[in-house]
Amino acid sequence: MGVFDGPKPVRLLTTLLRIANVDTDAIVLDFFSGSATTAHAVMQLNAEDGGHRKFIMVQLPEVTDEKNEAYKAGYKNICEIGKERIRRAAKKIAEENLEDEFDGGFRVLKCNSSNMKEVYYNPAEYEPSLFTRLEDNIKEDRTPEDLLFQVMLDLGVLLSSKIEETTIAGKKVFNVEDNYMIACFDENVTEEVITEIAKQKPYYFVMRDSSMANDSVATNFEQIFAAYSPDTVRKVI
């Protein structure tokens, strides 16, 4: 791309992967990924030998120098360079190998604090408005996607798992790995939504405690799953 100082050569990394005899289903980790050359090399090697290796790139969002070509091209930090590198490399590899089904997709995750509110207070800190703020135990600025990935980590579900978004009775529902886990974090979830999800018989079902539309939904929640999918592991956050 011509915007990164001293990038690692793709050919060198591909050769190293071959020398290390990396399994075709291995996960390759680069803890200082820079411009994501390792990701490029993994995709290139997969295209050459039909492998299904995955990569994990770890990089702090270090700010690029304003005098650098990367900054002038619109890449304000190193992570932005790496993401664009992966997009371009995947497109080029697919075109060179005439593979319409080449999987060049990747998922970007950022570390953050817990989605859950701090609920431990000293007695002197308690005051009337505090109780209203604690009616919902999840921080106000967190998205359904934030909650989904936290739950996936909690349950040991791979973050690279296939995720599909569907709508049931107007509510957004996440389906992870073909019904392995189904989650809904919208507000005012009704018995209709719960019933339709239970009929799909997921291994895990996750929702927010505050999402239930009314007391009737909370009361009938377990009965609905007992009737349609008793083996589903239910988790309410």
One Martini backbone bead per residue (centre of mass of N, CA, C, O) as a GRO file, in nm:
protein
  237
    1MET     BB    1   0.052   0.066  -0.010
    2GLY     BB    2   0.280   0.284   0.090
    3VAL     BB    3   0.205   0.356   0.431
    4PHE     BB    4   0.437   0.164   0.559
    5ASP     BB    5   0.689   0.108   0.777
    6GLY     BB    6   0.839  -0.186   0.742
    7PRO     BB    7   0.703  -0.426   0.618
    8LYS     BB    8   0.627  -0.743   0.605
    9PRO     BB    9   0.683  -1.002   0.408
   10VAL     BB   10   0.475  -1.225   0.267
   11ARG     BB   11   0.671  -1.446   0.170
   12LEU     BB   12   0.807  -1.493   0.442
   13LEU     BB   13   0.553  -1.579   0.603
   14THR     BB   14   0.472  -1.811   0.422
   15THR     BB   15   0.732  -1.971   0.463
   16LEU     BB   16   0.710  -1.999   0.773
   17LEU     BB   17   0.447  -2.160   0.768
   18ARG     BB   18   0.566  -2.399   0.616
   19ILE     BB   19   0.800  -2.469   0.807
   20ALA     BB   20   0.593  -2.504   1.056
   21ASN     BB   21   0.357  -2.678   0.960
   22VAL     BB   22   0.081  -2.554   0.937
   23ASP     BB   23  -0.219  -2.623   0.979
   24THR     BB   24  -0.511  -2.600   0.782
   25ASP     BB   25  -0.677  -2.533   1.083
   26ALA     BB   26  -0.534  -2.305   1.197
   27ILE     BB   27  -0.434  -2.054   1.438
   28VAL     BB   28  -0.308  -1.728   1.375
   29LEU     BB   29  -0.091  -1.524   1.575
   30ASP     BB   30  -0.061  -1.157   1.598
   31PHE     BB   31   0.044  -0.930   1.848
   32PHE     BB   32   0.194  -0.735   1.612
   33SER     BB   33   0.040  -0.660   1.319
   34GLY     BB   34   0.005  -0.387   1.199
   35SER     BB   35  -0.061  -0.432   0.851
   36ALA     BB   36  -0.143  -0.745   0.829
   37THR     BB   37   0.051  -0.958   0.690
   38THR     BB   38  -0.034  -1.226   0.817
   39ALA     BB   39  -0.315  -1.233   0.697
   40HIS     BB   40  -0.221  -1.236   0.407
   41ALA     BB   41  -0.057  -1.502   0.427
   42VAL     BB   42  -0.288  -1.689   0.511
   43MET     BB   43  -0.468  -1.643   0.262
   44GLN     BB   44  -0.258  -1.729   0.053
   45LEU     BB   45  -0.217  -2.020   0.157
   46ASN     BB   46  -0.510  -2.111   0.128
   47ALA     BB   47  -0.520  -2.069  -0.183
   48GLU     BB   48  -0.286  -2.278  -0.246
   49ASP     BB   49  -0.395  -2.542  -0.037
   50GLY     BB   50  -0.701  -2.525   0.082
   51GLY     BB   51  -0.720  -2.394   0.343
   52HIS     BB   52  -0.861  -2.299   0.699
   53ARG     BB   53  -0.727  -2.069   0.816
   54LYS     BB   54  -0.683  -1.854   1.092
   55PHE     BB   55  -0.688  -1.513   1.223
   56ILE     BB   56  -0.512  -1.308   1.475
   57MET     BB   57  -0.518  -0.957   1.528
   58VAL     BB   58  -0.299  -0.749   1.725
   59GLN     BB   59  -0.369  -0.391   1.795
   60LEU     BB   60  -0.291  -0.088   1.861
   61PRO     BB   61  -0.426   0.246   1.808
   62GLU     BB   62  -0.195   0.392   1.665
   63VAL     BB   63  -0.097   0.690   1.577
   64THR     BB   64  -0.040   0.863   1.301
   65ASP     BB   65   0.158   1.052   1.132
   66GLU     BB   66   0.092   1.353   0.977
   67LYS     BB   67   0.344   1.305   0.767
   68ASN     BB   68   0.227   1.057   0.675
   69GLU     BB   69   0.082   0.882   0.418
   70ALA     BB   70  -0.141   0.751   0.582
   71TYR     BB   71  -0.271   1.007   0.692
   72LYS     BB   72  -0.324   1.139   0.412
   73ALA     BB   73  -0.512   0.877   0.330
   74GLY     BB   74  -0.697   0.839   0.621
   75TYR     BB   75  -0.506   0.692   0.840
   76LYS     BB   76  -0.512   0.741   1.188
   77ASN     BB   77  -0.439   0.431   1.232
   78ILE     BB   78  -0.312   0.116   1.224
   79CYS     BB   79  -0.579  -0.043   1.213
   80GLU     BB   80  -0.684   0.083   0.947
   81ILE     BB   81  -0.464  -0.035   0.773
   82GLY     BB   82  -0.516  -0.336   0.829
   83LYS     BB   83  -0.809  -0.352   0.726
   84GLU     BB   84  -0.746  -0.258   0.435
   85ARG     BB   85  -0.545  -0.481   0.370
   86ILE     BB   86  -0.738  -0.721   0.393
   87ARG     BB   87  -0.939  -0.635   0.179
   88ARG     BB   88  -0.739  -0.619  -0.062
   89ALA     BB   89  -0.615  -0.900  -0.041
   90ALA     BB   90  -0.876  -1.064  -0.075
   91LYS     BB   91  -0.953  -0.954  -0.352
   92LYS     BB   92  -0.691  -1.034  -0.502
   93ILE     BB   93  -0.696  -1.341  -0.444
   94ALA     BB   94  -0.970  -1.399  -0.573
   95GLU     BB   95  -0.892  -1.298  -0.860
   96GLU     BB   96  -0.635  -1.480  -0.907
   97ASN     BB   97  -0.817  -1.759  -0.831
   98LEU     BB   98  -1.116  -1.753  -0.915
   99GLU     BB   99  -1.277  -1.712  -0.621
  100ASP     BB  100  -1.598  -1.654  -0.538
  101GLU     BB  101  -1.578  -1.819  -0.237
  102PHE     BB  102  -1.384  -1.649  -0.102
  103ASP     BB  103  -1.290  -1.592   0.239
  104GLY     BB  104  -1.244  -1.240   0.342
  105GLY     BB  105  -1.356  -1.228   0.612
  106PHE     BB  106  -1.393  -1.009   0.908
  107ARG     BB  107  -1.349  -0.930   1.259
  108VAL     BB  108  -1.398  -0.646   1.477
  109LEU     BB  109  -1.243  -0.601   1.798
  110LYS     BB  110  -1.284  -0.437   2.120
  111CYS     BB  111  -1.171  -0.332   2.408
  112ASN     BB  112  -1.352  -0.322   2.724
  113SER     BB  113  -1.560  -0.277   2.945
  114SER     BB  114  -1.808  -0.369   3.103
  115ASN     BB  115  -2.160  -0.385   3.052
  116MET     BB  116  -2.182  -0.366   3.350
  117LYS     BB  117  -2.273  -0.230   3.627
  118GLU     BB  118  -2.195  -0.076   3.913
  119VAL     BB  119  -2.312  -0.227   4.238
  120TYR     BB  120  -2.091  -0.114   4.435
  121TYR     BB  121  -2.158   0.046   4.747
  122ASN     BB  122  -2.140   0.266   4.976
  123PRO     BB  123  -2.353   0.376   5.209
  124ALA     BB  124  -2.289   0.688   5.151
  125GLU     BB  125  -2.381   0.659   4.829
  126TYR     BB  126  -2.668   0.642   4.898
  127GLU     BB  127  -2.950   0.746   4.693
  128PRO     BB  128  -3.251   0.771   4.542
  129SER     BB  129  -3.144   0.774   4.231
  130LEU     BB  130  -2.992   0.501   4.232
  131PHE     BB  131  -3.233   0.302   4.194
  132THR     BB  132  -3.309   0.391   3.907
  133ARG     BB  133  -3.025   0.326   3.774
  134LEU     BB  134  -3.062   0.000   3.872
  135GLU     BB  135  -3.292  -0.129   3.699
  136ASP     BB  136  -3.050  -0.148   3.501
  137ASN     BB  137  -2.745  -0.349   3.460
  138ILE     BB  138  -2.688  -0.184   3.193
  139LYS     BB  139  -2.526   0.010   3.005
  140GLU     BB  140  -2.646   0.268   2.801
  141ASP     BB  141  -2.404   0.250   2.561
  142ARG     BB  142  -2.496  -0.039   2.484
  143THR     BB  143  -2.516  -0.281   2.251
  144PRO     BB  144  -2.627  -0.574   2.131
  145GLU     BB  145  -2.344  -0.657   2.029
  146ASP     BB  146  -2.198  -0.629   2.295
  147LEU     BB  147  -2.363  -0.849   2.442
  148LEU     BB  148  -2.313  -1.084   2.252
  149PHE     BB  149  -1.997  -1.105   2.290
  150GLN     BB  150  -2.001  -1.148   2.591
  151VAL     BB  151  -2.165  -1.412   2.588
  152MET     BB  152  -1.977  -1.572   2.408
  153LEU     BB  153  -1.744  -1.567   2.608
  154ASP     BB  154  -1.892  -1.691   2.853
  155LEU     BB  155  -1.975  -1.964   2.668
  156GLY     BB  156  -1.743  -2.036   2.450
  157VAL     BB  157  -1.791  -1.883   2.186
  158LEU     BB  158  -1.685  -1.821   1.893
  159LEU     BB  159  -1.612  -1.511   1.743
  160SER     BB  160  -1.622  -1.654   1.440
  161SER     BB  161  -1.901  -1.706   1.428
  162LYS     BB  162  -2.194  -1.738   1.288
  163ILE     BB  163  -2.409  -1.449   1.214
  164GLU     BB  164  -2.761  -1.392   1.236
  165GLU     BB  165  -3.020  -1.169   1.137
  166THR     BB  166  -3.344  -1.137   1.276
  167THR     BB  167  -3.712  -1.118   1.277
  168ILE     BB  168  -3.943  -1.109   1.563
  169ALA     BB  169  -4.199  -0.923   1.608
  170GLY     BB  170  -3.981  -0.669   1.569
  171LYS     BB  171  -3.728  -0.831   1.674
  172LYS     BB  172  -3.400  -0.866   1.736
  173VAL     BB  173  -3.219  -1.161   1.621
  174PHE     BB  174  -2.965  -1.385   1.719
  175ASN     BB  175  -2.789  -1.632   1.515
  176VAL     BB  176  -2.568  -1.887   1.627
  177GLU     BB  177  -2.476  -2.145   1.462
  178ASP     BB  178  -2.747  -2.270   1.393
  179ASN     BB  179  -2.888  -2.259   1.702
  180TYR     BB  180  -2.683  -2.262   1.932
  181MET     BB  181  -2.747  -1.943   1.952
  182ILE     BB  182  -2.992  -1.727   2.100
  183ALA     BB  183  -3.057  -1.364   2.082
  184CYS     BB  184  -3.230  -1.101   2.284
  185PHE     BB  185  -3.216  -0.723   2.354
  186ASP     BB  186  -3.478  -0.611   2.341
  187GLU     BB  187  -3.758  -0.452   2.404
  188ASN     BB  188  -4.057  -0.583   2.469
  189VAL     BB  189  -4.074  -0.893   2.507
  190THR     BB  190  -4.277  -1.142   2.404
  191GLU     BB  191  -4.432  -1.443   2.391
  192GLU     BB  192  -4.407  -1.470   2.086
  193VAL     BB  193  -4.101  -1.458   2.075
  194ILE     BB  194  -4.033  -1.688   2.269
  195THR     BB  195  -4.183  -1.910   2.114
  196GLU     BB  196  -4.029  -1.894   1.842
  197ILE     BB  197  -3.757  -1.959   1.967
  198ALA     BB  198  -3.824  -2.231   2.103
  199LYS     BB  199  -3.897  -2.378   1.830
  200GLN     BB  200  -3.578  -2.379   1.740
  201LYS     BB  201  -3.398  -2.520   1.954
  202PRO     BB  202  -3.174  -2.408   2.123
  203TYR     BB  203  -2.907  -2.441   2.326
  204TYR     BB  204  -2.909  -2.126   2.354
  205PHE     BB  205  -3.062  -1.860   2.557
  206VAL     BB  206  -3.063  -1.492   2.538
  207MET     BB  207  -3.147  -1.225   2.777
  208ARG     BB  208  -3.293  -0.963   2.921
  209ASP     BB  209  -3.455  -0.885   3.204
  210SER     BB  210  -3.569  -0.598   3.089
  211SER     BB  211  -3.719  -0.715   2.819
  212MET     BB  212  -3.969  -0.785   2.945
  213ALA     BB  213  -4.284  -0.665   2.896
  214ASN     BB  214  -4.392  -0.844   3.147
  215ASP     BB  215  -4.495  -1.050   3.399
  216SER     BB  216  -4.605  -1.273   3.215
  217VAL     BB  217  -4.343  -1.339   3.071
  218ALA     BB  218  -4.180  -1.412   3.324
  219THR     BB  219  -4.373  -1.642   3.416
  220ASN     BB  220  -4.376  -1.806   3.117
  221PHE     BB  221  -4.090  -1.865   3.019
  222GLU     BB  222  -4.035  -2.159   3.124
  223GLN     BB  223  -4.293  -2.291   3.004
  224ILE     BB  224  -4.229  -2.249   2.707
  225PHE     BB  225  -3.967  -2.419   2.705
  226ALA     BB  226  -4.086  -2.678   2.826
  227ALA     BB  227  -4.271  -2.725   2.573
  228TYR     BB  228  -4.049  -2.680   2.318
  229SER     BB  229  -3.738  -2.658   2.487
  230PRO     BB  230  -3.608  -2.809   2.758
  231ASP     BB  231  -3.283  -2.816   2.675
  232THR     BB  232  -3.252  -2.528   2.694
  233VAL     BB  233  -3.025  -2.284   2.777
  234ARG     BB  234  -3.091  -2.031   3.008
  235LYS     BB  235  -3.010  -1.669   2.984
  236VAL     BB  236  -3.013  -1.397   3.218
  237ILE     BB  237  -2.890  -1.039   3.229
   0.00000   0.00000   0.00000
